[in-house]
Amino acid sequence: MSTKSPNWNDLRIFLEVARAGTLSGAAAKLRVDHSTISRRIARLEAILNAPVFERDHQGFHITVKGRELLEHVEAMESGALAIGESLSGTSRIPSGPVRIATMEGIASLYLSRQFVSFKERYPLIQIELVTSTQLVHVSQREADVFLSFFPSEGKGLEVEPVGAFPLHLYAAESYLVRHGMPNSVGELREHQFVSYVDDLIQLNTVRWLEEAIKNPPVVFHSSSMIAQLFAAAEGGGIVMLPAFSNAERFGLRALLVDQIDVKRTIWMTVHRERCFMPRIKAVQQFIKDILARDFPLPPGIRSN
């Protein structure tokens, strides 16, 4: 290894390339050109006398040495952020951006309206609500808080269950007039359904319709829960939706509520090094409070 020590600017560029996986992604985030990033990474590798990335046509892939370095750099970043917040006084008054990543349905149909009251309580915190159909890597800082229907795995993560919601079958009155009201689970075989595009499902936790009826006759497929909801609202078929969708406001009617029992747990993931930040703590507590009010955890599953 060289006797020189890496400087923070080189380490910051390394950090963004590790997170983005490409020069273009890191360049856009840092607002510098590709040649500058390549030169800084080369200089860092010369100082370490070891490659921190493997390059191919798909991008930059972090090496074992790079991953070891990444842990230290992320700790440095967290410390720098803590110092900045302390000196600016924001450690007492929560402020700044907080990015929350989760799935489209819960973001659009539930969280978006809840954060209106949050903004009244914390006017200096800027909420960034990001929707994704895939696993979001909190450890790579793709988000500050990740809400999912499964527990995340990874080093340095705080993962806890924060709520649980039931799912119900819903249909529009126009559909029920044409096809009749199902009075039992067995009668569902005679009905038509709206559901996900099977080969595009990336999270098995959304295969909830199959828990109510095996091989349902689906007449409309969409990768979007919102699209499914509105197709059902127009009478296109029966749809299974989470209770947080409040589907009744769109004219849908819950069916066989006492005969079908499908539930999901909501898990919250935050990187351990960011849990102390006042703005992150404020968002975490707010999410816990609204879910405890609306969709509390059942006995046997406890939040921390």
RODO-2510 file (C-alpha; in nm, 4 decimals, decimal comma):
residues 304
     n   res          X          Y          Z
     1     m     0,0000     0,0000     0,0000
     2     s     0,1158     0,3565    -0,0707
     3     t     0,2230     0,5740     0,2194
     4     k    -0,0296     0,8336     0,1029
     5     s    -0,3791     0,8421     0,2531
     6     p    -0,6929     0,8729     0,0416
     7     n    -0,8574     1,2147     0,0551
     8     w    -1,2277     1,2613     0,1239
     9     n    -1,3097     1,3794    -0,2286
    10     d    -1,1762     1,0569    -0,3777
    11     l    -1,3580     0,8527    -0,1151
    12     r    -1,6833     1,0381    -0,1824
    13     i    -1,6560     0,9608    -0,5523
    14     f    -1,5830     0,5968    -0,4673
    15     l    -1,8935     0,5937    -0,2472
    16     e    -2,1220     0,7244    -0,5221
    17     v    -1,9827     0,4846    -0,7838
    18     a    -2,0372     0,1952    -0,5412
    19     r    -2,3979     0,3036    -0,4937
    20     a    -2,4755     0,3838    -0,8555
    21     g    -2,2837     0,0969    -1,0134
    22     t    -2,2044     0,3108    -1,3201
    23     l    -1,9936     0,6127    -1,4054
    24     s    -2,2944     0,7927    -1,5541
    25     g    -2,5036     0,7444    -1,2400
    26     a    -2,2272     0,8726    -1,0138
    27     a    -2,1488     1,1600    -1,2510
    28     a    -2,5110     1,2733    -1,2499
    29     k    -2,5250     1,2634    -0,8704
    30     l    -2,1946     1,4447    -0,8200
    31     r    -2,2295     1,6734    -1,1243
    32     v    -1,8814     1,5997    -1,2513
    33     d    -1,7647     1,4465    -1,5788
    34     h    -1,6794     1,0812    -1,6353
    35     s    -1,3079     1,1452    -1,6807
    36     t    -1,2831     1,3068    -1,3384
    37     i    -1,4482     1,0058    -1,1760
    38     s    -1,2250     0,7600    -1,3629
    39     r    -0,9137     0,9552    -1,2664
    40     r    -1,0118     0,9753    -0,8977
    41     i    -1,0943     0,6033    -0,8796
    42     a    -0,7617     0,5178    -1,0464
    43     r    -0,5777     0,7378    -0,7963
    44     l    -0,7590     0,5719    -0,5042
    45     e    -0,6693     0,2251    -0,6333
    46     a    -0,3058     0,3313    -0,6740
    47     i    -0,2961     0,4495    -0,3118
    48     l    -0,4560     0,1251    -0,1913
    49     n    -0,2486    -0,0829    -0,4343
    50     a    -0,5612    -0,2875    -0,5035
    51     p    -0,8670    -0,2592    -0,7296
    52     v    -1,1886    -0,1424    -0,5628
    53     f    -1,4034    -0,2154    -0,8695
    54     e    -1,4150    -0,4668    -1,1496
    55     r    -1,5244    -0,3084    -1,4775
    56     d    -1,7298    -0,4647    -1,7556
    57     h    -1,9863    -0,3534    -2,0133
    58     q    -2,2601    -0,3574    -1,7463
    59     g    -2,0838    -0,1178    -1,5110
    60     f    -1,8676    -0,1178    -1,1998
    61     h    -1,8816    -0,4115    -0,9582
    62     i    -1,7289    -0,3657    -0,6160
    63     t    -1,4457    -0,5988    -0,5163
    64     v    -1,3790    -0,7575    -0,1785
    65     k    -1,1285    -0,4814    -0,1039
    66     g    -1,3801    -0,2230    -0,2195
    67     r    -1,6514    -0,3620     0,0063
    68     e    -1,4134    -0,3489     0,3024
    69     l    -1,3388     0,0146     0,2199
    70     l    -1,7077     0,0919     0,1700
    71     e    -1,7920     0,0071     0,5312
    72     h    -1,5352     0,2582     0,6563
    73     v    -1,6411     0,5301     0,4121
    74     e    -2,0081     0,4941     0,5020
    75     a    -1,9166     0,5285     0,8696
    76     m    -1,7218     0,8447     0,7823
    77     e    -2,0213     0,9795     0,5913
    78     s    -2,2559     0,9171     0,8824
    79     g    -2,0150     1,0901     1,1206
    80     a    -1,9865     1,3900     0,8893
    81     l    -2,3640     1,4151     0,8644
    82     a    -2,3958     1,3992     1,2435
    83     i    -2,1418     1,6793     1,2849
    84     g    -2,3222     1,8901     1,0256
    85     e    -2,6572     1,8482     1,1938
    86     s    -2,5131     1,9236     1,5359
    87     l    -2,3407     2,2410     1,4218
    88     s    -2,6425     2,3654     1,2285
    89     g    -2,8797     2,3131     1,5191
    90     t    -3,0945     2,0675     1,3245
    91     s    -3,0268     1,8052     1,5915
    92     r    -3,2856     1,9920     1,8003
    93     i    -3,5260     2,0886     1,5231
    94     p    -3,5652     1,8025     1,2718
    95     s    -3,5072     1,9260     0,9190
    96     g    -3,3817     1,8109     0,5819
    97     p    -3,4829     1,5480     0,3262
    98     v    -3,5943     1,1963     0,4151
    99     r    -3,6405     0,9468     0,1333
   100     i    -3,8958     0,6730     0,1972
   101     a    -3,9098     0,3871    -0,0506
   102     t    -4,1979     0,1434    -0,0699
   103     m    -4,4418    -0,0176    -0,3107
   104     e    -4,6775     0,1797    -0,5303
   105     g    -4,9997     0,0810    -0,3586
   106     i    -4,9180     0,1728    -0,0014
   107     a    -4,7347     0,4878    -0,1159
   108     s    -5,0159     0,6212    -0,3363
   109     l    -5,3240     0,4971    -0,1554
   110     y    -5,2181     0,5383     0,2068
   111     l    -4,8893     0,7127     0,2894
   112     s    -4,9262     1,0086     0,0526
   113     r    -5,2287     1,1412     0,2413
   114     q    -5,0837     1,0601     0,5829
   115     f    -4,7786     1,2747     0,5219
   116     v    -4,9949     1,5844     0,4870
   117     s    -5,0413     1,5891     0,8639
   118     f    -4,6746     1,5008     0,9129
   119     k    -4,5765     1,8147     0,7216
   120     e    -4,7859     2,0254     0,9560
   121     r    -4,5985     1,8798     1,2512
   122     y    -4,2504     1,8903     1,0936
   123     p    -4,2487     2,1715     0,8362
   124     l    -3,8688     2,1619     0,7923
   125     i    -3,8544     1,7949     0,6878
   126     q    -3,8882     1,7293     0,3157
   127     i    -4,0489     1,3931     0,2440
   128     e    -3,9399     1,2101    -0,0722
   129     l    -4,1796     0,9206    -0,1299
   130     v    -4,0317     0,6806    -0,3849
   131     t    -4,2174     0,3826    -0,5289
   132     s    -4,0426     0,0642    -0,6369
   133     t    -4,1464    -0,2896    -0,7287
   134     q    -3,8050    -0,4198    -0,6269
   135     l    -3,5967    -0,4578    -0,3156
   136     v    -3,4518    -0,1214    -0,2163
   137     h    -3,1013    -0,1347    -0,0689
   138     v    -3,1007     0,0859     0,2386
   139     s    -2,7414    -0,0244     0,3006
   140     q    -2,6484     0,1425    -0,0298
   141     r    -2,8383     0,4593     0,0651
   142     e    -3,1006     0,4164    -0,2075
   143     a    -3,3441     0,5321     0,0613
   144     d    -3,3384     0,6381     0,4251
   145     v    -3,6422     0,4300     0,5188
   146     f    -3,7738     0,1239     0,3363
   147     l    -4,1238    -0,0157     0,3959
   148     s    -4,1889    -0,3618     0,2596
   149     f    -4,4072    -0,6690     0,3004
   150     f    -4,1031    -0,8797     0,3916
   151     p    -3,8074    -0,8403     0,6310
   152     s    -3,4938    -0,7046     0,4623
   153     e    -3,1586    -0,8712     0,5151
   154     g    -2,8202    -0,7030     0,5251
   155     k    -2,5389    -0,5871     0,7454
   156     g    -2,5955    -0,2827     0,9644
   157     l    -2,9727    -0,2721     0,9206
   158     e    -3,2445    -0,2147     1,1787
   159     v    -3,5462    -0,4172     1,0643
   160     e    -3,8734    -0,4351     1,2546
   161     p    -4,2415    -0,5140     1,1960
   162     v    -4,4500    -0,1988     1,2310
   163     g    -4,7991    -0,2968     1,1175
   164     a    -5,0169    -0,5658     0,9613
   165     f    -5,3076    -0,5265     0,7208
   166     p    -5,5796    -0,7578     0,5907
   167     l    -5,6633    -0,7956     0,2227
   168     h    -6,0160    -0,8252     0,0885
   169     l    -6,1844    -0,9071    -0,2381
   170     y    -6,3662    -0,6094    -0,3896
   171     a    -6,6096    -0,5620    -0,6743
   172     a    -6,8090    -0,2768    -0,8207
   173     e    -7,1881    -0,2794    -0,8075
   174     s    -7,1951    -0,2838    -1,1886
   175     y    -6,9987    -0,6089    -1,1879
   176     l    -7,2212    -0,7661    -0,9214
   177     v    -7,5354    -0,6727    -1,1177
   178     r    -7,4017    -0,8567    -1,4234
   179     h    -7,2394    -1,1564    -1,2528
   180     g    -7,4160    -1,1888    -0,9202
   181     m    -7,2885    -1,1805    -0,5617
   182     p    -7,0593    -1,4697    -0,4599
   183     n    -7,1844    -1,6170    -0,1335
   184     s    -6,8977    -1,8606    -0,0731
   185     v    -6,5352    -1,9149    -0,1661
   186     g    -6,6454    -2,2040    -0,3871
   187     e    -6,8614    -1,9734    -0,5984
   188     l    -6,5605    -1,7607    -0,6856
   189     r    -6,4727    -2,0119    -0,9603
   190     e    -6,7698    -1,8723    -1,1536
   191     h    -6,6381    -1,5152    -1,1451
   192     q    -6,3814    -1,3011    -1,3254
   193     f    -6,0788    -1,1399    -1,1670
   194     v    -5,8354    -0,8531    -1,2022
   195     s    -5,4788    -0,9232    -1,0914
   196     y    -5,1064    -0,8823    -1,1523
   197     v    -4,9166    -0,9882    -1,4656
   198     d    -4,7806    -1,3163    -1,3366
   199     d    -4,4405    -1,3211    -1,5071
   200     l    -4,3739    -0,9589    -1,4066
   201     i    -4,4290    -1,0167    -1,0352
   202     q    -4,0971    -0,9462    -0,8651
   203     l    -4,2147    -0,9855    -0,5054
   204     n    -4,3941    -1,3064    -0,4147
   205     t    -4,5600    -1,1301    -0,1221
   206     v    -4,8076    -0,9698    -0,3679
   207     r    -4,9333    -1,3094    -0,4878
   208     w    -5,2191    -1,2659    -0,2444
   209     l    -5,5100    -1,3505    -0,4754
   210     e    -5,3844    -1,7091    -0,5022
   211     e    -5,4267    -1,7457    -0,1246
   212     a    -5,7992    -1,6806    -0,1626
   213     i    -5,8605    -1,8875    -0,4766
   214     k    -5,6328    -2,1265    -0,6603
   215     n    -5,5838    -2,0548    -1,0315
   216     p    -5,8335    -1,7667    -1,0438
   217     p    -5,9821    -1,6881    -1,3876
   218     v    -5,8135    -1,3528    -1,4514
   219     v    -5,9534    -1,1386    -1,7353
   220     f    -5,7428    -0,8249    -1,6796
   221     h    -5,3760    -0,8164    -1,5817
   222     s    -5,1656    -0,5199    -1,4762
   223     s    -4,8341    -0,4701    -1,2979
   224     s    -4,9951    -0,1690    -1,1255
   225     m    -5,2191    -0,2031    -0,8210
   226     i    -5,3693     0,1373    -0,9057
   227     a    -5,4630     0,0172    -1,2545
   228     q    -5,6192    -0,2972    -1,1070
   229     l    -5,8227    -0,0887    -0,8643
   230     f    -5,9669     0,1354    -1,1360
   231     a    -6,0331    -0,1566    -1,3712
   232     a    -6,2355    -0,3211    -1,0938
   233     a    -6,4113     0,0087    -1,0171
   234     e    -6,5337     0,0111    -1,3792
   235     g    -6,6798    -0,3371    -1,3346
   236     g    -6,3926    -0,5238    -1,4967
   237     g    -6,3784    -0,8004    -1,2370
   238     i    -6,3147    -0,8854    -0,8740
   239     v    -5,9859    -0,7583    -0,7318
   240     m    -5,7958    -0,8318    -0,4121
   241     l    -5,6680    -0,5170    -0,2448
   242     p    -5,5087    -0,4261     0,0890
   243     a    -5,7380    -0,2629     0,3419
   244     f    -5,5151     0,0465     0,3366
   245     s    -5,6401     0,1170    -0,0172
   246     n    -5,9742     0,2298     0,1299
   247     a    -6,1300     0,0907    -0,1882
   248     e    -6,4822     0,1822    -0,0807
   249     r    -6,4121     0,5462    -0,1703
   250     f    -6,3845     0,4339    -0,5342
   251     g    -6,7224     0,2611    -0,5267
   252     l    -6,5932    -0,0892    -0,4558
   253     r    -6,7629    -0,3302    -0,2168
   254     a    -6,5790    -0,5816     0,0044
   255     l    -6,6808    -0,9454    -0,0513
   256     l    -6,6674    -1,2557     0,1698
   257     v    -6,4882    -1,0679     0,4466
   258     d    -6,5681    -1,3342     0,7062
   259     q    -6,4635    -1,6231     0,4804
   260     i    -6,1265    -1,5090     0,3464
   261     d    -5,8296    -1,4472     0,5743
   262     v    -5,5267    -1,3042     0,3930
   263     k    -5,2853    -1,0740     0,5768
   264     r    -4,9445    -0,9148     0,5317
   265     t    -4,6980    -0,7621     0,7777
   266     i    -4,5339    -0,4275     0,7068
   267     w    -4,1616    -0,4161     0,7830
   268     m    -3,9549    -0,1019     0,8260
   269     t    -3,5829    -0,0994     0,7452
   270     v    -3,3388     0,1771     0,8371
   271     h    -2,9604     0,1731     0,8332
   272     r    -2,8294     0,1547     1,1881
   273     e    -2,5966     0,4501     1,1361
   274     r    -2,8870     0,6768     1,0390
   275     c    -3,1302     0,5864     1,3156
   276     f    -2,9903     0,8595     1,5408
   277     m    -3,0672     1,1434     1,2965
   278     p    -3,3600     1,3539     1,4256
   279     r    -3,5336     1,3743     1,0879
   280     i    -3,5087     0,9972     1,0376
   281     k    -3,6298     0,9304     1,3918
   282     a    -3,9259     1,1652     1,3389
   283     v    -4,0316     0,9819     1,0233
   284     q    -3,9857     0,6402     1,1818
   285     q    -4,1991     0,7320     1,4813
   286     f    -4,4694     0,8872     1,2661
   287     i    -4,4968     0,5723     1,0534
   288     k    -4,5114     0,3535     1,3647
   289     d    -4,7833     0,5721     1,5160
   290     i    -5,0147     0,5788     1,2132
   291     l    -4,9797     0,2051     1,1554
   292     a    -5,0406     0,1284     1,5232
   293     r    -5,3582     0,3361     1,4913
   294     d    -5,4834     0,1979     1,1593
   295     f    -5,3224    -0,1459     1,1153
   296     p    -5,1762    -0,2641     1,4473
   297     l    -4,9579    -0,5708     1,4743
   298     p    -5,1454    -0,8832     1,5872
   299     p    -5,0442    -1,0718     1,9044
   300     g    -4,7214    -1,2607     1,8528
   301     i    -4,5617    -0,9982     1,6300
   302     r    -4,4144    -0,7136     1,8225
   303     s    -4,2423    -0,3954     1,7144
   304     n    -3,9322    -0,2806     1,8983
***
